[in-house]
Amino acid sequence: MAFTSNIITLIKRFWILIILAAFTAVTVAACNPANFKSSAAQIPQLVTSILSDPKTFNFALSSESPNVFGYIYEGLITENYETGEVEPALAESWQVSDDKLKIVFTLRDGLKWSDGQPLTVDDVIFTYNEIYFNEAIPTDIRDVMRIGESRKLPTVSKVDSRRVEFTVPEPFAPFLRSSTSAPILPAHALRESVQKKDAEGKPTFLQKWGVDTPPNQIVGNGIYTLERYDTSERVVFRRNPYYWRKGAKGEQQPYIERIVWQIVESTDTSLLQFRSGGLDSVGVSPDYFSLLKRQEKQGKFKIYNGGPATGTSFVLFNLNKGKRNGKPLIDPIKSRWFNTVEFRQAVAYAIDRQTMINNTFRGLGQTQDSPISVQSPYYLSPKEGLKVYDYNLEKAKQLLLKAGFKYNTQGQLLDAQGNRVRFTLLTNAGNKIREAMGSQIQQDLSKIGIQVDFTPLAWNTYTDKLANTLDWEASLLGLTGGLEPNDGANVWSPEGGLHMFNQKPQVGQKPIEGWEVSPWETKIGQLYIQAARELDEAKRKEIYAETQRITQENLPFIYLVNPYALSAVRDRFSGIKFSALGGAFWNLYEIKIVE
């Protein structure tokens, strides 16, 4: 769920009209990746699509998904998404001290950056001490690594030319998985920008490696390098000749020479490109499933179903009571509604999630009730006592009346002062599933007298409101997930960069006067700290169970639907190990083209 926990990106909606059929055909042909060839013979490549342009090529400053970093960087360790186990990456081995306070990693011999320069322990030290732990650099990853009430960070020190030591001030259960999987960044390419200051006294690193940077200047250590970026068209990756992995016979991995990400304008266009053979893989949304399922054999592809996806989808209200320049971020009248727990609970009861599954998701999903992924060993199920909000209009109305709301003769909901209950619900424009969810929520809440102005926005406008101006009332959004709950610490710590329902201003943003933290928010943050230091797995599970009970009682996020993880992949690829955690190509280094 960390953003590293990354926000699920969506795009402009693409309406396919009969009168535009000819135009659409031309557009698809022009954008067809099969037309993108080198001057030499066609080389082995995988062509997929993404929904929007990259926002940055600087990992530390990124908070969006998808992004390029999974291809161009690796950390000391990685995760096997088939088994869920931690495995070696840039480090060939590690040793944990008996008191669990130290881990010593041994780097692989002969590691190199994509420009051929040696990758050493000094790069590891630089990455952590000068970038991730640098308070002058606003990076979400730092929140995941903070430890205990003191919020201290690990210390990272050099042992010798191949060994590096991480030390924590107290036991930290997610130490290995959360703190040492972060990408290692190149000191020789970035140190100067970290040390040099601009006119405002900020590191020039904050302007380093934007999307306008020539791709050949981006230095990585991952499976691929950036070869080309054409704005609003494509991102192209080329196999990293210095990548460390080798096959069983000592051959260079990965086997696929080039990856092409087509940047398309809609999920409809992605589907058209896949069906015409222009894409090798496409995410299968529920409205496409039946159509594609009938075409599997003819189209020479397979639909993989990984079961419930790891991410979350939810409605949230802006609970921030603060002011900027003396002006409340949220209309005080609406802020009182949003900060009334019975109001949030009533909204939860009024949303018909099963109808949402049946209609919008075509039955390909299940209701969602927890911030923790169902695949995680720390997930608390409704059968184990997690509170749920199954559709119940009468209960919703009773809660509203209990909280002092009332109805007029037209059935419209009013607050105690007679104000009509009406708010704006934002989401990203472009994804038909998300927009259908928002439309149903609008209809559902009208049944309890609430007027919802559902407003999809362009992605950049939307994220600016959520993260910077904080000028929003309610939002329909999602977060990624995973096995380790502490990866979502930046969501649940009141100080965290993704504590979006009551966001504290981040580095470089305008101050907020009168920012308040509710006792239940503080409690969740404290429990995440407690769980991270608890090494007894049974006790740790119970602590996370308590966090889930609190979130479901107070509803900072009103969870909606957990769709199934579905992808269609051409038969010409061997070695696919599909999982909800990693998708179809998490093990890209060993996947081959068999045609």
PABABA-837721 format. One record per residue (C-alpha): residue number from 1; chain; x, z, y. Coordinates in pm, whole numbers. Layout:
// residues N
(rec NUM,'A',(X,Z,Y))
...
END
This chain:
// residues 595
(rec 1,'A',(0,0,0))
(rec 2,'A',(297,21,219))
(rec 3,'A',(309,-233,471))
(rec 4,'A',(582,-279,379))
(rec 5,'A',(274,-199,313))
(rec 6,'A',(188,-515,424))
(rec 7,'A',(-163,-625,609))
(rec 8,'A',(-343,-898,410))
(rec 9,'A',(-317,-1209,628))
(rec 10,'A',(-609,-1441,687))
(rec 11,'A',(-658,-1757,893))
(rec 12,'A',(-897,-1980,1086))
(rec 13,'A',(-1204,-2084,900))
(rec 14,'A',(-1224,-2450,797))
(rec 15,'A',(-1577,-2588,792))
(rec 16,'A',(-1609,-2892,564))
(rec 17,'A',(-1880,-3112,706))
(rec 18,'A',(-1997,-3440,562))
(rec 19,'A',(-1932,-3618,890))
(rec 20,'A',(-1567,-3501,871))
(rec 21,'A',(-1513,-3607,510))
(rec 22,'A',(-1298,-3904,600))
(rec 23,'A',(-1091,-3698,843))
(rec 24,'A',(-1044,-3429,580))
(rec 25,'A',(-916,-3683,329))
(rec 26,'A',(-660,-3808,579))
(rec 27,'A',(-557,-3454,665))
(rec 28,'A',(-508,-3358,302))
(rec 29,'A',(-304,-3668,231))
(rec 30,'A',(-85,-3608,533))
(rec 31,'A',(-23,-3247,437))
(rec 32,'A',(18,-3310,67))
(rec 33,'A',(347,-3147,-38))
(rec 34,'A',(402,-3427,-289))
(rec 35,'A',(486,-3639,13))
(rec 36,'A',(764,-3401,113))
(rec 37,'A',(1073,-3541,-59))
(rec 38,'A',(1443,-3545,5))
(rec 39,'A',(1616,-3872,70))
(rec 40,'A',(1761,-3844,-278))
(rec 41,'A',(1560,-3821,-599))
(rec 42,'A',(1284,-3564,-620))
(rec 43,'A',(1431,-3229,-724))
(rec 44,'A',(1268,-2952,-930))
(rec 45,'A',(1041,-2758,-698))
(rec 46,'A',(746,-2523,-685))
(rec 47,'A',(486,-2592,-417))
(rec 48,'A',(239,-2324,-309))
(rec 49,'A',(58,-2247,14))
(rec 50,'A',(38,-1966,266))
(rec 51,'A',(-237,-1908,518))
(rec 52,'A',(-38,-1863,838))
(rec 53,'A',(306,-1909,986))
(rec 54,'A',(576,-1644,936))
(rec 55,'A',(588,-1396,1223))
(rec 56,'A',(958,-1312,1201))
(rec 57,'A',(1268,-1371,990))
(rec 58,'A',(1389,-1018,1070))
(rec 59,'A',(1291,-794,779))
(rec 60,'A',(1316,-464,968))
(rec 61,'A',(1063,-584,1226))
(rec 62,'A',(813,-728,980))
(rec 63,'A',(480,-572,886))
(rec 64,'A',(291,-879,765))
(rec 65,'A',(225,-1026,423))
(rec 66,'A',(300,-1286,302))
(rec 67,'A',(655,-1302,433))
(rec 68,'A',(980,-1472,336))
(rec 69,'A',(1176,-1159,248))
(rec 70,'A',(1094,-1133,-120))
(rec 71,'A',(1276,-1465,-167))
(rec 72,'A',(1576,-1420,61))
(rec 73,'A',(1663,-1052,7))
(rec 74,'A',(1711,-795,-267))
(rec 75,'A',(1773,-422,-269))
(rec 76,'A',(1980,-200,-491))
(rec 77,'A',(1701,-180,-744))
(rec 78,'A',(1387,-380,-819))
(rec 79,'A',(1061,-333,-1006))
(rec 80,'A',(950,-505,-1325))
(rec 81,'A',(587,-593,-1256))
(rec 82,'A',(513,-641,-1623))
(rec 83,'A',(622,-291,-1727))
(rec 84,'A',(617,-109,-1392))
(rec 85,'A',(972,13,-1460))
(rec 86,'A',(1260,30,-1213))
(rec 87,'A',(1543,-211,-1298))
(rec 88,'A',(1891,-285,-1158))
(rec 89,'A',(1930,-546,-885))
(rec 90,'A',(2231,-549,-649))
(rec 91,'A',(2332,-220,-811))
(rec 92,'A',(2424,-260,-1177))
(rec 93,'A',(2371,110,-1249))
(rec 94,'A',(2301,449,-1094))
(rec 95,'A',(2347,815,-1175))
(rec 96,'A',(2115,1096,-1064))
(rec 97,'A',(2259,1446,-1015))
(rec 98,'A',(2122,1736,-1217))
(rec 99,'A',(1961,1890,-908))
(rec 100,'A',(1794,1553,-827))
(rec 101,'A',(1939,1555,-476))
(rec 102,'A',(2194,1277,-516))
(rec 103,'A',(2198,925,-656))
(rec 104,'A',(2522,734,-682))
(rec 105,'A',(2483,356,-714))
(rec 106,'A',(2748,121,-844))
(rec 107,'A',(2727,-229,-700))
(rec 108,'A',(2776,-536,-915))
(rec 109,'A',(3120,-687,-893))
(rec 110,'A',(3163,-1003,-688))
(rec 111,'A',(2836,-998,-493))
(rec 112,'A',(2815,-1248,-206))
(rec 113,'A',(2589,-1329,85))
(rec 114,'A',(2428,-1670,109))
(rec 115,'A',(2703,-1779,349))
(rec 116,'A',(2969,-1693,90))
(rec 117,'A',(3086,-1370,255))
(rec 118,'A',(3138,-1066,26))
(rec 119,'A',(2849,-822,-6))
(rec 120,'A',(2995,-473,-17))
(rec 121,'A',(2915,-103,2))
(rec 122,'A',(2971,-132,377))
(rec 123,'A',(2663,-356,398))
(rec 124,'A',(2457,-88,224))
(rec 125,'A',(2583,179,465))
(rec 126,'A',(2513,-47,762))
(rec 127,'A',(2161,-136,646))
(rec 128,'A',(2047,221,610))
(rec 129,'A',(2241,409,876))
(rec 130,'A',(2240,150,1153))
(rec 131,'A',(1906,-29,1096))
(rec 132,'A',(1655,162,885))
(rec 133,'A',(1753,505,1019))
(rec 134,'A',(1805,384,1376))
(rec 135,'A',(1527,532,1592))
(rec 136,'A',(1584,257,1849))
(rec 137,'A',(1459,3,1593))
(rec 138,'A',(1082,24,1526))
(rec 139,'A',(1061,-35,1153))
(rec 140,'A',(778,77,926))
(rec 141,'A',(1016,125,633))
(rec 142,'A',(1162,439,792))
(rec 143,'A',(831,625,746))
(rec 144,'A',(843,574,369))
(rec 145,'A',(1187,737,351))
(rec 146,'A',(1114,1050,554))
(rec 147,'A',(1136,1373,356))
(rec 148,'A',(954,1706,385))
(rec 149,'A',(809,1876,693))
(rec 150,'A',(1131,1812,879))
(rec 151,'A',(1078,1437,823))
(rec 152,'A',(1452,1409,764))
(rec 153,'A',(1601,1090,627))
(rec 154,'A',(1843,1062,336))
(rec 155,'A',(2214,1049,410))
(rec 156,'A',(2400,746,284))
(rec 157,'A',(2776,756,239))
(rec 158,'A',(3053,554,80))
(rec 159,'A',(3216,684,-237))
(rec 160,'A',(3457,397,-297))
(rec 161,'A',(3467,18,-281))
(rec 162,'A',(3178,-23,-527))
(rec 163,'A',(2989,305,-513))
(rec 164,'A',(2748,444,-254))
(rec 165,'A',(2582,787,-252))
(rec 166,'A',(2231,872,-133))
(rec 167,'A',(2158,1240,-68))
(rec 168,'A',(1827,1406,14))
(rec 169,'A',(1782,1753,168))
(rec 170,'A',(1523,1858,-91))
(rec 171,'A',(1374,1715,-413))
(rec 172,'A',(1202,1384,-341))
(rec 173,'A',(1011,1241,-636))
(rec 174,'A',(988,879,-511))
(rec 175,'A',(1357,886,-417))
(rec 176,'A',(1464,603,-649))
(rec 177,'A',(1163,374,-629))
(rec 178,'A',(1076,407,-260))
(rec 179,'A',(1406,466,-82))
(rec 180,'A',(1653,242,-260))
(rec 181,'A',(1456,-76,-324))
(rec 182,'A',(1466,-187,40))
(rec 183,'A',(1653,-510,115))
(rec 184,'A',(2022,-484,195))
(rec 185,'A',(2102,-667,520))
(rec 186,'A',(2428,-837,626))
(rec 187,'A',(2651,-626,850))
(rec 188,'A',(2873,-919,946))
(rec 189,'A',(2574,-1113,1081))
(rec 190,'A',(2375,-831,1241))
(rec 191,'A',(2605,-546,1352))
(rec 192,'A',(2681,-693,1693))
(rec 193,'A',(2310,-728,1775))
(rec 194,'A',(2246,-366,1671))
(rec 195,'A',(2523,-233,1895))
(rec 196,'A',(2463,-461,2195))
(rec 197,'A',(2192,-356,2442))
(rec 198,'A',(1967,-573,2658))
(rec 199,'A',(1876,-511,3024))
(rec 200,'A',(1624,-244,2919))
(rec 201,'A',(1877,-62,2706))
(rec 202,'A',(1723,-177,2376))
(rec 203,'A',(1925,-326,2091))
(rec 204,'A',(1935,-706,2106))
(rec 205,'A',(1856,-681,1735))
(rec 206,'A',(1491,-663,1841))
(rec 207,'A',(1518,-1029,1943))
(rec 208,'A',(1736,-1128,1649))
(rec 209,'A',(1621,-1375,1386))
(rec 210,'A',(1284,-1470,1527))
(rec 211,'A',(1102,-1767,1379))
(rec 212,'A',(1273,-1991,1635))
(rec 213,'A',(1611,-1915,1475))
(rec 214,'A',(1757,-2214,1285))
(rec 215,'A',(1703,-2132,916))
(rec 216,'A',(2069,-2194,829))
(rec 217,'A',(2161,-1896,1049))
(rec 218,'A',(1955,-1653,840))
(rec 219,'A',(2193,-1482,597))
(rec 220,'A',(2043,-1339,279))
(rec 221,'A',(2131,-1218,-67))
(rec 222,'A',(1818,-1311,-259))
(rec 223,'A',(1717,-1570,-507))
(rec 224,'A',(1666,-1836,-237))
(rec 225,'A',(1778,-1915,117))
(rec 226,'A',(1575,-2051,404))
(rec 227,'A',(1633,-2425,426))
(rec 228,'A',(1369,-2539,670))
(rec 229,'A',(1074,-2418,876))
(rec 230,'A',(833,-2661,1039))
(rec 231,'A',(586,-2470,1254))
(rec 232,'A',(230,-2489,1119))
(rec 233,'A',(347,-2720,840))
(rec 234,'A',(582,-2565,584))
(rec 235,'A',(858,-2323,493))
(rec 236,'A',(1119,-2455,252))
(rec 237,'A',(1352,-2241,42))
(rec 238,'A',(1663,-2365,-144))
(rec 239,'A',(1827,-2195,-440))
(rec 240,'A',(2096,-1952,-327))
(rec 241,'A',(2422,-2076,-482))
(rec 242,'A',(2569,-1724,-458))
(rec 243,'A',(2280,-1542,-625))
(rec 244,'A',(2408,-1296,-885))
(rec 245,'A',(2170,-1351,-1176))
(rec 246,'A',(2277,-1563,-1472))
(rec 247,'A',(2081,-1680,-1775))
(rec 248,'A',(2150,-1598,-2138))
(rec 249,'A',(2412,-1874,-2158))
(rec 250,'A',(2574,-1787,-1828))
(rec 251,'A',(2384,-2056,-1636))
(rec 252,'A',(2295,-2013,-1269))
(rec 253,'A',(1952,-1872,-1194))
(rec 254,'A',(1695,-1944,-1066))
(rec 255,'A',(1617,-2263,-1253))
(rec 256,'A',(1381,-2403,-990))
(rec 257,'A',(1586,-2563,-715))
(rec 258,'A',(1342,-2553,-426))
(rec 259,'A',(1028,-2367,-316))
(rec 260,'A',(789,-2521,-64))
(rec 261,'A',(527,-2312,114))
(rec 262,'A',(267,-2536,272))
(rec 263,'A',(105,-2375,576))
(rec 264,'A',(-259,-2479,554))
(rec 265,'A',(-547,-2417,789))
(rec 266,'A',(-793,-2273,541))
(rec 267,'A',(-851,-2162,186))
(rec 268,'A',(-1080,-2465,145))
(rec 269,'A',(-789,-2696,223))
(rec 270,'A',(-567,-2509,-24))
(rec 271,'A',(-826,-2568,-294))
(rec 272,'A',(-847,-2939,-212))
(rec 273,'A',(-469,-2971,-225))
(rec 274,'A',(-448,-2791,-558))
(rec 275,'A',(-721,-3001,-715))
(rec 276,'A',(-552,-3320,-594))
(rec 277,'A',(-220,-3213,-745))
(rec 278,'A',(-47,-3128,-418))
(rec 279,'A',(-4,-2758,-498))
(rec 280,'A',(134,-2601,-814))
(rec 281,'A',(-53,-2273,-776))
(rec 282,'A',(-343,-2135,-578))
(rec 283,'A',(-509,-1798,-549))
(rec 284,'A',(-853,-1819,-703))
(rec 285,'A',(-1125,-1667,-490))
(rec 286,'A',(-1457,-1586,-654))
(rec 287,'A',(-1638,-1881,-496))
(rec 288,'A',(-1384,-2121,-651))
(rec 289,'A',(-1362,-1960,-994))
(rec 290,'A',(-1643,-2143,-1177))
(rec 291,'A',(-1539,-2482,-1039))
(rec 292,'A',(-1174,-2439,-1135))
(rec 293,'A',(-1251,-2285,-1473))
(rec 294,'A',(-1431,-2601,-1579))
(rec 295,'A',(-1131,-2810,-1477))
(rec 296,'A',(-851,-2612,-1648))
(rec 297,'A',(-785,-2857,-1931))
(rec 298,'A',(-836,-3174,-1730))
(rec 299,'A',(-629,-3045,-1440))
(rec 300,'A',(-351,-2913,-1666))
(rec 301,'A',(-351,-2561,-1528))
(rec 302,'A',(-444,-2211,-1637))
(rec 303,'A',(-634,-1941,-1452))
(rec 304,'A',(-464,-1603,-1494))
(rec 305,'A',(-668,-1284,-1458))
(rec 306,'A',(-466,-969,-1393))
(rec 307,'A',(-769,-741,-1368))
(rec 308,'A',(-836,-536,-1054))
(rec 309,'A',(-603,-627,-769))
(rec 310,'A',(-375,-357,-635))
(rec 311,'A',(-479,-384,-272))
(rec 312,'A',(-766,-227,-82))
(rec 313,'A',(-1043,-358,141))
(rec 314,'A',(-1224,-131,382))
(rec 315,'A',(-1410,-73,704))
(rec 316,'A',(-1251,167,949))
(rec 317,'A',(-1351,308,1285))
(rec 318,'A',(-1116,374,1573))
(rec 319,'A',(-1102,755,1580))
(rec 320,'A',(-849,772,1864))
(rec 321,'A',(-972,1004,2143))
(rec 322,'A',(-680,930,2372))
(rec 323,'A',(-649,757,2708))
(rec 324,'A',(-414,507,2866))
(rec 325,'A',(-370,520,3242))
(rec 326,'A',(-662,762,3255))
(rec 327,'A',(-901,523,3077))
(rec 328,'A',(-1034,613,2730))
(rec 329,'A',(-927,372,2458))
(rec 330,'A',(-1280,394,2316))
(rec 331,'A',(-1606,440,2504))
(rec 332,'A',(-1657,820,2479))
(rec 333,'A',(-2017,767,2364))
(rec 334,'A',(-1907,553,2071))
(rec 335,'A',(-1608,774,2004))
(rec 336,'A',(-1846,1064,1943))
(rec 337,'A',(-2032,858,1683))
(rec 338,'A',(-1717,742,1509))
(rec 339,'A',(-1569,1092,1497))
(rec 340,'A',(-1883,1235,1335))
(rec 341,'A',(-1818,1247,961))
(rec 342,'A',(-2191,1220,878))
(rec 343,'A',(-2199,893,1072))
(rec 344,'A',(-1913,748,866))
(rec 345,'A',(-2070,873,544))
(rec 346,'A',(-2404,719,640))
(rec 347,'A',(-2235,384,699))
(rec 348,'A',(-2071,412,356))
(rec 349,'A',(-2403,479,184))
(rec 350,'A',(-2567,190,370))
(rec 351,'A',(-2323,-78,250))
(rec 352,'A',(-2451,-236,-72))
(rec 353,'A',(-2120,-290,-249))
(rec 354,'A',(-2275,-398,-579))
(rec 355,'A',(-2464,-678,-407))
(rec 356,'A',(-2137,-768,-235))
(rec 357,'A',(-1972,-795,-578))
(rec 358,'A',(-2260,-994,-725))
(rec 359,'A',(-2299,-1239,-437))
(rec 360,'A',(-1973,-1269,-245))
(rec 361,'A',(-1741,-1198,-538))
(rec 362,'A',(-1955,-1368,-806))
(rec 363,'A',(-1922,-1059,-1024))
(rec 364,'A',(-1540,-1084,-1025))
(rec 365,'A',(-1460,-739,-895))
(rec 366,'A',(-1553,-372,-901))
(rec 367,'A',(-1641,-108,-645))
(rec 368,'A',(-1347,64,-482))
(rec 369,'A',(-1333,431,-395))
(rec 370,'A',(-969,530,-357))
(rec 371,'A',(-669,440,-142))
(rec 372,'A',(-450,455,-455))
(rec 373,'A',(-436,149,-681))
(rec 374,'A',(-617,176,-1014))
(rec 375,'A',(-290,81,-1189))
(rec 376,'A',(-114,388,-1051))
(rec 377,'A',(-81,696,-1274))
(rec 378,'A',(-193,897,-968))
(rec 379,'A',(-529,725,-930))
(rec 380,'A',(-830,959,-941))
(rec 381,'A',(-1136,792,-1093))
(rec 382,'A',(-1500,870,-1017))
(rec 383,'A',(-1527,998,-1375))
(rec 384,'A',(-1263,1256,-1284))
(rec 385,'A',(-1466,1377,-987))
(rec 386,'A',(-1384,1136,-702))
(rec 387,'A',(-1675,1118,-458))
(rec 388,'A',(-1843,779,-436))
(rec 389,'A',(-2091,626,-193))
(rec 390,'A',(-2326,417,-401))
(rec 391,'A',(-2590,231,-205))
(rec 392,'A',(-2856,474,-81))
(rec 393,'A',(-3040,399,242))
(rec 394,'A',(-3244,719,234))
(rec 395,'A',(-2933,932,204))
(rec 396,'A',(-2776,738,491))
(rec 397,'A',(-3075,802,716))
(rec 398,'A',(-3087,1170,623))
(rec 399,'A',(-2721,1212,720))
(rec 400,'A',(-2780,1044,1054))
(rec 401,'A',(-3079,1263,1134))
(rec 402,'A',(-2880,1570,1031))
(rec 403,'A',(-2607,1469,1277))
(rec 404,'A',(-2856,1448,1567))
(rec 405,'A',(-2932,1077,1566))
(rec 406,'A',(-3293,958,1588))
(rec 407,'A',(-3501,642,1557))
(rec 408,'A',(-3721,476,1820))
(rec 409,'A',(-4050,303,1745))
(rec 410,'A',(-3867,-24,1670))
(rec 411,'A',(-3657,145,1401))
(rec 412,'A',(-3342,126,1612))
(rec 413,'A',(-3091,408,1577))
(rec 414,'A',(-3027,617,1888))
(rec 415,'A',(-2790,905,1943))
(rec 416,'A',(-2904,1245,2074))
(rec 417,'A',(-2872,1120,2434))
(rec 418,'A',(-3084,812,2364))
(rec 419,'A',(-2801,559,2350))
(rec 420,'A',(-2858,263,2116))
(rec 421,'A',(-2606,268,1829))
(rec 422,'A',(-2422,-61,1852))
(rec 423,'A',(-2057,-150,1792))
(rec 424,'A',(-1828,-447,1735))
(rec 425,'A',(-1676,-506,1391))
(rec 426,'A',(-1360,-717,1395))
(rec 427,'A',(-1178,-904,1120))
(rec 428,'A',(-949,-1203,1079))
(rec 429,'A',(-1114,-1539,1124))
(rec 430,'A',(-1086,-1790,845))
(rec 431,'A',(-1127,-1632,503))
(rec 432,'A',(-1473,-1707,367))
(rec 433,'A',(-1478,-1400,145))
(rec 434,'A',(-1387,-1165,429))
(rec 435,'A',(-1635,-1327,664))
(rec 436,'A',(-1909,-1305,401))
(rec 437,'A',(-1832,-935,356))
(rec 438,'A',(-1859,-880,731))
(rec 439,'A',(-2190,-1067,751))
(rec 440,'A',(-2337,-858,471))
(rec 441,'A',(-2219,-535,635))
(rec 442,'A',(-2389,-649,955))
(rec 443,'A',(-2714,-703,763))
(rec 444,'A',(-2684,-383,560))
(rec 445,'A',(-2632,-160,863))
(rec 446,'A',(-2927,-316,1042))
(rec 447,'A',(-3141,-154,772))
(rec 448,'A',(-3047,188,909))
(rec 449,'A',(-3102,77,1268))
(rec 450,'A',(-2740,3,1363))
(rec 451,'A',(-2659,-320,1548))
(rec 452,'A',(-2323,-460,1443))
(rec 453,'A',(-2162,-738,1645))
(rec 454,'A',(-1945,-900,1378))
(rec 455,'A',(-1656,-1083,1545))
(rec 456,'A',(-1382,-1263,1348))
(rec 457,'A',(-1071,-1316,1561))
(rec 458,'A',(-757,-1527,1539))
(rec 459,'A',(-488,-1337,1350))
(rec 460,'A',(-247,-1278,1640))
(rec 461,'A',(-526,-1158,1869))
(rec 462,'A',(-658,-932,1596))
(rec 463,'A',(-327,-767,1510))
(rec 464,'A',(-247,-719,1880))
(rec 465,'A',(-566,-518,1921))
(rec 466,'A',(-504,-311,1609))
(rec 467,'A',(-138,-232,1662))
(rec 468,'A',(-67,-263,2034))
(rec 469,'A',(-359,-240,2275))
(rec 470,'A',(-568,-28,2032))
(rec 471,'A',(-868,-193,2198))
(rec 472,'A',(-1111,-208,1905))
(rec 473,'A',(-1411,-15,1774))
(rec 474,'A',(-1445,-98,1404))
(rec 475,'A',(-1252,-326,1176))
(rec 476,'A',(-1274,-491,833))
(rec 477,'A',(-926,-498,688))
(rec 478,'A',(-709,-447,381))
(rec 479,'A',(-375,-309,269))
(rec 480,'A',(-147,-394,-18))
(rec 481,'A',(-100,-145,-300))
(rec 482,'A',(128,-44,-585))
(rec 483,'A',(223,225,-830))
(rec 484,'A',(390,477,-597))
(rec 485,'A',(151,648,-351))
(rec 486,'A',(436,754,-123))
(rec 487,'A',(480,388,-33))
(rec 488,'A',(167,448,176))
(rec 489,'A',(314,746,359))
(rec 490,'A',(319,546,682))
(rec 491,'A',(-60,515,654))
(rec 492,'A',(-130,882,590))
(rec 493,'A',(126,1056,808))
(rec 494,'A',(-33,1109,1153))
(rec 495,'A',(299,992,1297))
(rec 496,'A',(307,684,1072))
(rec 497,'A',(320,329,1195))
(rec 498,'A',(11,237,992))
(rec 499,'A',(-205,541,1066))
(rec 500,'A',(-431,279,1214))
(rec 501,'A',(-759,474,1231))
(rec 502,'A',(-595,715,1480))
(rec 503,'A',(-279,537,1585))
(rec 504,'A',(-6,711,1776))
(rec 505,'A',(182,476,2012))
(rec 506,'A',(489,330,1850))
(rec 507,'A',(835,278,1995))
(rec 508,'A',(818,74,2314))
(rec 509,'A',(439,103,2355))
(rec 510,'A',(254,260,2645))
(rec 511,'A',(194,636,2605))
(rec 512,'A',(-145,777,2512))
(rec 513,'A',(-275,1088,2687))
(rec 514,'A',(-485,1333,2488))
(rec 515,'A',(-412,1196,2141))
(rec 516,'A',(-562,1438,1886))
(rec 517,'A',(-512,1480,1513))
(rec 518,'A',(-797,1620,1304))
(rec 519,'A',(-725,1906,1061))
(rec 520,'A',(-806,1683,761))
(rec 521,'A',(-559,1422,885))
(rec 522,'A',(-291,1689,910))
(rec 523,'A',(-380,1813,562))
(rec 524,'A',(-345,1470,403))
(rec 525,'A',(-7,1423,571))
(rec 526,'A',(107,1763,444))
(rec 527,'A',(-10,1687,90))
(rec 528,'A',(185,1360,86))
(rec 529,'A',(496,1557,180))
(rec 530,'A',(420,1816,-89))
(rec 531,'A',(360,1549,-354))
(rec 532,'A',(685,1374,-269))
(rec 533,'A',(888,1689,-331))
(rec 534,'A',(704,1783,-653))
(rec 535,'A',(900,1675,-962))
(rec 536,'A',(646,1800,-1216))
(rec 537,'A',(430,1494,-1285))
(rec 538,'A',(114,1687,-1372))
(rec 539,'A',(133,1888,-1050))
(rec 540,'A',(215,1578,-850))
(rec 541,'A',(-90,1400,-990))
(rec 542,'A',(-314,1690,-887))
(rec 543,'A',(-175,1685,-533))
(rec 544,'A',(-253,1315,-499))
(rec 545,'A',(-596,1382,-651))
(rec 546,'A',(-660,1625,-366))
(rec 547,'A',(-559,1362,-108))
(rec 548,'A',(-811,1122,-260))
(rec 549,'A',(-1083,1387,-252))
(rec 550,'A',(-1014,1447,119))
(rec 551,'A',(-1009,1078,208))
(rec 552,'A',(-1340,1021,32))
(rec 553,'A',(-1500,1318,202))
(rec 554,'A',(-1382,1226,552))
(rec 555,'A',(-1375,848,516))
(rec 556,'A',(-1105,731,755))
(rec 557,'A',(-1140,415,543))
(rec 558,'A',(-1473,316,389))
(rec 559,'A',(-1359,139,75))
(rec 560,'A',(-1550,-166,-41))
(rec 561,'A',(-1459,-393,-332))
(rec 562,'A',(-1158,-432,-558))
(rec 563,'A',(-1158,-802,-660))
(rec 564,'A',(-983,-927,-969))
(rec 565,'A',(-633,-1072,-926))
(rec 566,'A',(-681,-1440,-1011))
(rec 567,'A',(-442,-1733,-979))
(rec 568,'A',(-436,-2088,-1110))
(rec 569,'A',(-92,-2218,-1216))
(rec 570,'A',(9,-2562,-1344))
(rec 571,'A',(96,-2584,-1714))
(rec 572,'A',(437,-2730,-1630))
(rec 573,'A',(583,-2383,-1566))
(rec 574,'A',(710,-2168,-1852))
(rec 575,'A',(795,-1799,-1836))
(rec 576,'A',(489,-1689,-1634))
(rec 577,'A',(424,-1314,-1679))
(rec 578,'A',(119,-1273,-1461))
(rec 579,'A',(23,-927,-1338))
(rec 580,'A',(-196,-781,-1067))
(rec 581,'A',(111,-601,-933))
(rec 582,'A',(333,-903,-895))
(rec 583,'A',(121,-1214,-932))
(rec 584,'A',(239,-1528,-1111))
(rec 585,'A',(593,-1568,-980))
(rec 586,'A',(739,-1219,-946))
(rec 587,'A',(998,-1317,-1213))
(rec 588,'A',(1076,-1646,-1045))
(rec 589,'A',(1444,-1631,-1143))
(rec 590,'A',(1358,-1699,-1509))
(rec 591,'A',(1068,-1942,-1468))
(rec 592,'A',(1137,-2302,-1569))
(rec 593,'A',(975,-2638,-1514))
(rec 594,'A',(904,-2789,-1857))
(rec 595,'A',(778,-3138,-1775))
END
